[in-house]
Amino acid sequence: MSSFQNELHEKQEKLLARLKNLSVDHLIVAKRAKMSMREILSCLEISDKQNMALDFVFSEMEAFKQTAAHILYKEDFSLA
């Protein structure tokens, strides 16, 4: 395997591990908010990078998805 393939494989394994660590409660919030896989991954990334509780990030995403900014303008979610 080339180094690129190794790097890609490592990223895939890390992503799968993160997805497997989601609790049922997280998945319920994601379903209720009609989150896409991209949005779920964004929540995971924000939680990791900003050392925030995943529950908080998921609840903020759920609230954001109810706002006019998301509904009308399809703005991206970020806690930055």
MIDOKE-147127 format. One line per 10 residues: their letters; for each residue y, x, z of N, C-alpha, C. Coordinates in nm, 2 decimals, m for minus. Atoms other than C-alpha are relative to their C-alpha. Example, Ala and Ser with C-alpha at 12.3 -4.5 7.8 and 13.67 -1.06 7.14 Angstrom:
! residues 2
AS> m0.12,0.09,0.00,m0.45,1.23,0.78,0.12,0.09,0.00; m0.11,m0.09,0.00,m0.11,1.37,0.71,0.11,m0.08,0.08
! end
This chain:
! residues 80
MSSFQNELHE> m0.12,0.08,0.00,0.00,0.00,0.00,0.12,0.09,0.00; m0.13,m0.07,0.00,0.35,0.11,m0.07,0.08,m0.03,0.13; m0.08,0.02,m0.12,0.61,0.14,0.20,0.07,m0.14,m0.01; m0.06,0.13,0.01,0.78,m0.17,0.06,m0.10,m0.11,0.03; 0.10,0.10,m0.03,0.46,m0.37,0.08,m0.03,0.00,0.15; 0.03,m0.01,m0.15,0.40,m0.25,0.44,0.12,m0.06,0.07; m0.12,0.06,m0.06,0.76,m0.35,0.53,m0.01,m0.15,m0.01; 0.01,0.14,0.02,0.71,m0.69,0.38,m0.11,m0.06,0.08; 0.11,0.05,m0.08,0.38,m0.74,0.55,0.04,0.00,0.15; m0.05,0.00,m0.14,0.54,m0.64,0.89,0.09,m0.12,0.02
KQEKLLARLK> m0.10,0.11,m0.02,0.82,m0.89,0.84,m0.07,m0.14,0.00; 0.08,0.13,0.00,0.57,m1.17,0.75,m0.08,m0.02,0.13; 0.07,0.01,m0.13,0.36,m1.09,1.06,0.09,m0.04,0.11; m0.10,0.02,m0.11,0.67,m1.09,1.28,0.05,m0.15,m0.01; m0.04,0.14,0.02,0.78,m1.43,1.13,m0.10,m0.09,0.04; 0.11,0.09,m0.04,0.44,m1.59,1.18,m0.01,0.00,0.15; 0.01,0.00,m0.15,0.43,m1.47,1.54,0.12,m0.08,0.06; m0.11,0.08,m0.05,0.78,m1.62,1.60,m0.02,m0.15,m0.01; 0.03,0.14,0.02,0.68,m1.95,1.45,m0.11,m0.05,0.09; 0.11,0.04,m0.09,0.36,m1.96,1.65,0.05,m0.02,0.15
NLSVDHLIVA> m0.05,0.01,m0.14,0.57,m1.93,1.97,0.08,m0.12,0.02; m0.08,0.12,m0.02,0.76,m2.25,1.91,m0.08,m0.10,0.08; 0.07,0.10,m0.09,0.67,m2.51,2.17,0.01,m0.14,m0.07; 0.00,0.13,0.05,0.60,m2.87,2.10,0.14,m0.07,0.01; m0.13,0.05,m0.02,0.94,m2.96,2.24,0.10,0.05,m0.10; m0.08,m0.05,0.11,1.11,m2.73,1.99,m0.03,m0.07,m0.13; 0.04,0.06,0.12,0.92,m2.89,1.71,0.04,m0.15,0.00; m0.05,0.14,m0.01,1.01,m3.24,1.83,0.15,m0.01,m0.03; m0.14,m0.01,0.03,1.38,m3.15,1.83,0.02,0.03,m0.15; m0.01,m0.03,0.15,1.34,m3.00,1.48,m0.03,m0.12,m0.08
KRAKMSMREI> 0.03,0.12,0.08,1.18,m3.31,1.35,0.10,m0.11,0.02; m0.10,0.10,m0.02,1.43,m3.54,1.51,0.13,0.03,m0.07; m0.13,m0.04,0.07,1.72,m3.34,1.36,m0.02,0.02,m0.15; 0.03,m0.02,0.14,1.54,m3.32,1.03,0.04,0.14,m0.05; m0.03,m0.14,0.04,1.57,m2.94,1.02,m0.10,0.05,m0.10; 0.08,m0.07,0.10,1.45,m2.75,0.73,m0.06,0.13,0.06; 0.06,m0.13,m0.05,1.23,m2.44,0.77,0.11,0.11,0.01; m0.11,m0.10,m0.01,1.54,m2.23,0.69,0.08,m0.02,0.12; m0.08,0.03,m0.12,1.73,m2.40,0.97,m0.07,0.04,0.13; 0.09,m0.04,m0.11,1.44,m2.34,1.21,0.01,0.15,0.02
LSCLEISDKQ> 0.00,m0.14,0.00,1.43,m1.98,1.11,0.14,0.06,0.05; m0.13,m0.03,m0.05,1.81,m1.96,1.16,0.02,m0.01,0.15; m0.01,0.02,m0.15,1.78,m2.09,1.51,m0.08,0.11,0.07; 0.08,m0.11,m0.06,1.51,m1.83,1.59,0.08,0.13,m0.01; m0.08,m0.13,0.01,1.73,m1.55,1.45,0.12,0.00,0.09; m0.12,0.01,m0.09,2.04,m1.67,1.64,m0.04,0.03,0.14; 0.05,m0.02,m0.14,1.84,m1.69,1.96,m0.04,0.15,0.03; 0.04,m0.14,m0.02,1.70,m1.34,1.91,0.12,0.09,0.00; m0.12,m0.09,0.02,2.03,m1.17,1.80,0.10,m0.02,0.11; m0.10,0.02,m0.10,2.25,m1.33,2.06,m0.05,m0.02,0.14
NMALDFVFSE> 0.07,0.01,m0.13,2.00,m1.34,2.35,0.03,m0.14,0.06; m0.02,0.14,m0.05,2.03,m1.72,2.39,m0.13,m0.07,0.01; 0.12,0.08,m0.01,1.77,m1.96,2.50,m0.02,m0.08,m0.13; 0.04,0.07,0.12,1.59,m2.11,2.21,0.03,m0.15,0.01; m0.03,0.14,m0.03,1.62,m2.46,2.37,0.15,m0.03,m0.03; m0.14,0.02,0.02,2.00,m2.43,2.37,0.03,0.01,m0.15; m0.03,m0.02,0.15,2.01,m2.31,2.00,m0.05,m0.12,m0.07; 0.05,0.12,0.07,1.79,m2.60,1.89,0.08,m0.12,0.03; m0.08,0.11,m0.04,1.99,m2.85,2.08,0.14,0.00,m0.07; m0.12,m0.02,0.07,2.31,m2.71,1.93,m0.01,m0.03,m0.15
MEAFKQTAAH> 0.03,0.03,0.14,2.16,m2.73,1.58,m0.01,m0.15,m0.02; 0.02,0.15,0.01,2.06,m3.09,1.64,0.13,m0.07,0.01; m0.13,0.06,m0.01,2.41,m3.18,1.75,0.09,0.03,m0.13; m0.07,m0.04,0.12,2.56,m2.99,1.45,m0.04,m0.08,m0.12; 0.05,0.08,0.11,2.34,m3.18,1.21,0.05,m0.15,0.00; m0.06,0.13,m0.01,2.51,m3.50,1.33,0.15,0.00,m0.03; m0.14,m0.01,0.02,2.86,m3.38,1.27,0.04,m0.02,m0.15; m0.05,0.02,0.13,3.08,m3.46,0.97,0.00,0.13,m0.08; 0.00,m0.13,0.07,3.10,m3.08,0.89,m0.13,0.02,m0.08; 0.13,m0.02,0.06,2.73,m3.08,0.81,m0.03,m0.12,m0.10
ILYKEDFSLA> 0.03,0.11,0.09,2.70,m3.43,0.66,0.08,0.00,m0.12; m0.09,0.01,0.12,3.00,m3.42,0.43,0.01,0.13,m0.08; m0.03,m0.13,0.07,3.05,m3.05,0.36,m0.12,0.09,m0.01; 0.12,m0.08,0.00,2.70,m2.91,0.42,0.04,0.15,0.05; m0.04,m0.13,m0.05,2.86,m2.62,0.62,m0.13,0.06,0.07; 0.11,m0.07,m0.07,2.62,m2.36,0.76,0.02,0.00,0.15; 0.00,0.00,m0.15,2.53,m2.36,1.13,0.01,0.15,0.05; 0.00,m0.13,m0.07,2.63,m2.06,1.34,0.06,m0.01,0.13; m0.06,0.00,m0.13,2.72,m1.99,1.69,0.09,0.11,0.02; m0.09,m0.12,m0.01,2.93,m1.69,1.61,0.14,m0.03,0.03
! end
